Amino acid sequence: MSREVAVIGSPEFTTGFRLAGVRKFENVPADKKDEALDDAVTRTFDDEEVGIVVLRNEDMEHLSRRVRERAETSVEPTLVTLGGGAGSGGLREQIKRAIGIDLMDE
């Protein structure tokens, strides 16, 4: 069974992914983040077809502790956060956790 990529965030954030062919998404308007983001993340992580969840790094701050911990420690689906500049790092570790090898290892 192939796994889907899902994206969660503002309609502006998800649109680019949808144009690139991502079919699973949750639009959460900026003014509804505190109320709706936990539910959107929980629904997406409960979807057995999803293998990778993409979320803006700054949106992590709007999640409850319980949902944030689940997202950060989940192996499948794997959370990939975008944004935050060069200091955020983490993508290499997230990919390594998702597939079990370090693609950037020399």
C-alpha positions as CSV (number, residue, x, y, z in Angstrom):
1,M,0.0,0.0,0.0
2,S,1.4,3.4,-1.0
3,R,1.4,6.1,1.7
4,E,0.1,9.6,1.0
5,V,1.6,12.9,1.9
6,A,-0.8,15.2,3.8
7,V,-0.3,18.9,4.5
8,I,-1.9,20.9,7.3
9,G,-2.1,24.7,7.6
10,S,-3.5,27.9,6.2
11,P,-5.2,27.7,2.8
12,E,-2.2,29.8,1.5
13,F,0.2,27.1,2.8
14,T,-1.7,24.1,1.5
15,T,-2.4,25.5,-2.0
16,G,1.1,25.0,-3.3
17,F,1.2,21.4,-2.2
18,R,-2.2,20.8,-3.7
19,L,-1.1,22.2,-7.0
20,A,1.9,19.8,-6.8
21,G,-0.5,16.9,-6.5
22,V,-0.9,16.4,-2.7
23,R,-4.5,15.2,-2.3
24,K,-4.8,15.0,1.5
25,F,-4.9,18.3,3.3
26,E,-6.5,20.2,6.2
27,N,-7.1,23.9,5.8
28,V,-6.9,25.7,9.1
29,P,-7.4,29.5,8.8
30,A,-4.9,31.6,10.7
31,D,-7.6,33.0,13.0
32,K,-8.8,29.5,13.9
33,K,-5.4,27.8,14.7
34,D,-5.8,27.6,18.4
35,E,-9.2,26.0,18.2
36,A,-8.9,23.8,15.0
37,L,-5.3,22.8,14.6
38,D,-5.3,20.0,17.2
39,D,-8.3,18.4,15.6
40,A,-6.8,18.7,12.1
41,V,-3.5,17.1,13.2
42,T,-5.3,14.3,15.1
43,R,-7.5,13.5,12.1
44,T,-4.5,13.4,9.8
45,F,-2.4,11.2,12.1
46,D,-5.3,8.8,12.5
47,D,-5.6,8.4,8.7
48,E,-4.0,5.1,7.9
49,E,-3.3,6.2,4.3
50,V,-1.0,9.0,5.4
51,G,2.8,8.4,5.7
52,I,4.2,11.9,5.9
53,V,2.5,14.9,7.4
54,V,3.8,18.4,6.5
55,L,3.2,21.3,8.9
56,R,4.7,24.8,9.3
57,N,7.2,24.9,12.1
58,E,5.5,27.9,13.6
59,D,2.2,26.0,13.8
60,M,3.7,23.6,16.2
61,E,3.4,26.3,18.9
62,H,-0.4,26.3,18.5
63,L,-0.8,22.6,19.3
64,S,-1.6,21.3,22.7
65,R,1.2,19.5,24.5
66,R,-0.5,16.1,24.0
67,V,-0.9,16.5,20.2
68,R,2.5,18.1,19.8
69,E,4.2,15.2,21.6
70,R,2.3,12.6,19.5
71,A,3.3,14.4,16.3
72,E,7.0,14.8,17.3
73,T,7.4,11.2,18.4
74,S,5.4,9.5,15.7
75,V,7.3,7.3,13.3
76,E,4.4,6.5,11.0
77,P,3.2,8.9,9.9
78,T,6.3,11.0,10.1
79,L,6.0,14.7,10.8
80,V,8.0,17.1,8.5
81,T,8.0,20.7,9.6
82,L,8.9,23.5,7.2
83,G,10.1,27.1,7.9
84,G,12.0,28.5,10.8
85,G,15.2,29.4,8.9
86,A,18.5,27.6,8.8
87,G,18.6,27.2,12.6
88,S,15.6,24.9,12.7
89,G,17.5,21.9,11.2
90,G,15.6,18.7,12.0
91,L,14.6,17.7,8.4
92,R,17.6,15.4,8.1
93,E,16.6,13.7,11.4
94,Q,13.0,13.5,10.3
95,I,13.9,11.8,7.0
96,K,16.3,9.4,8.8
97,R,13.5,8.5,11.3
98,A,11.0,7.9,8.5
99,I,13.1,5.7,6.3
100,G,15.7,4.3,8.7
101,I,18.9,5.6,6.9
102,D,20.7,8.9,6.7
103,L,20.6,9.9,3.0
104,M,23.1,12.7,3.6
105,D,25.7,10.4,5.3
106,E,29.0,10.4,3.3
